[in-house]
């Protein structure tokens, strides 16, 4: 009887310990209300996502370092004034070394809305003319047909082919293993659907590509764009500043590498983003300002 009673007490103690462990684990999975009060459900898609400020009470703001100096500088790098890249000289070196024989202008469209050619055709016709003038291909990345909310119709396809557009069907719109800590819909134009642009890094049949949003148009015949592609073929990443970001995903020139694309997707599979601490708590984007209040967790900040 005493042996049985001792075993019963020991088993009850073990059950109590297990129950206490489960209780503490459940409590740890619930974010602190004081930390997550300002976090939207879109930002907290998983209890495994750390609330903004949970790890760092204050978050770095790299974009604000030495602001007076940086605003006066023509070119910056690593938070300080830097020597500017001479694209013409870079292009001349690329030609002398035999880099760059195959180039492309690239757009993407996710077909979340219908592709209204009356809205974009005048821009696309200009790009088609420039592509023909400087001898580069013209490409449109589109998602798989089963993922097109408003599939491309025959009339649109015919008009694109008339512009000599090469249409490439991608394997996804939103990266298949996208971290649950990245909102799919973030209040901007595209949310995580904009990551379809990353497919351009897999186009290794080209020495360099210039990715452009559909609403970007060349100012003139575009001869000055060829040095940009030639320079990018050496491995440089060239972009412009945006209104609300230091890197503009509407204009990017680079040499495609599938290994770089794989690293980007691996990073996106484990990344976190918040309004207060940006990407991975580093203070880079999304830019939240009075004149741009949308929470755009998109491509341009991830390129930092």
C-alpha positions, 0 to 999 in steps of 0.5 A: 500500500505504501509503495502504491501511494508513493508511485501515485504521488510521483505520477501526480508530480510528473503530471503537474510538471507537464501541465505547468510546462504546457501552461508556460509554453502557451503563455509564451506564445501569446504576445505581450499586449503592451507590445502588440497593441499597435500591431495589425493582424496582417503584421502578426500572421503567426504567433512565432513573429516577434512583436515590434520592439519585443527584442529591441525597445528602440529600433535603429534608423539607418536612413536617418544617420548623418541626415544633413550630410547625406542629403547634401551628398550626391552619392552615398554608401554604407551610411557615408558619402561615397565615390559615384559610379561612372556608368559610362566608364563602367560600360566601356570596361564591360565592352573591353572585357567582352561582357554583355551581348544579350540584354532585355527590358523586363516588366511583370504583371500579376493579373490581380486586375485585368491588364488594360492595354489602353492604360499601358500600351503607349508606355509599352510601345515606347519601350518596344521602340527603344528595345528595337533601336538599341537591340535588346529583347522585350519581356513580360513576366506573367504568373501561371494561368491558374494563379491569374485572377483575371486571365489574359484574353486573346485580344491582349495577347495579340497586342502584346505579340504585335509589340514583339513582347516575349511572354514568360510564364513564371512558377509563382506570384507570391514566393511559396515559402514566404515567411508568415511574418510578412503580410501578403496584403500590406495596404499598398498597390501590390503587397507580397505579389510584387515579389513576382519581380524577383523572377527576373534574377533567374533569367540567366539567358541574358547578360543583364536585364533592366527591370521596369514598372509598366508605368515607366517610360523612356524620356527619349530614344533610350540610347543612354540605357545601353551603358546601364545594361553594359555596366550591369553585366559586370555584376553591378546592381544599378537603381534609382531613388524612389519618392519614399525609398532609397532603392526604387524597384520600378527601375533596376538593372542587374546581371541575373543569377539563379543563386542570388534568386535562391538566396533572396527566397531563402531570406524571405522564408525567415524574414520579419517586418514591422511598422516600427523596426522595418525588416528584421529589426534593422530599421530599413523600411517600410517607409511610414510618413504622413504623406505616405501612410501605407504599410508597404512591405514590398520589394524595394526595402528588401533590396537593402 
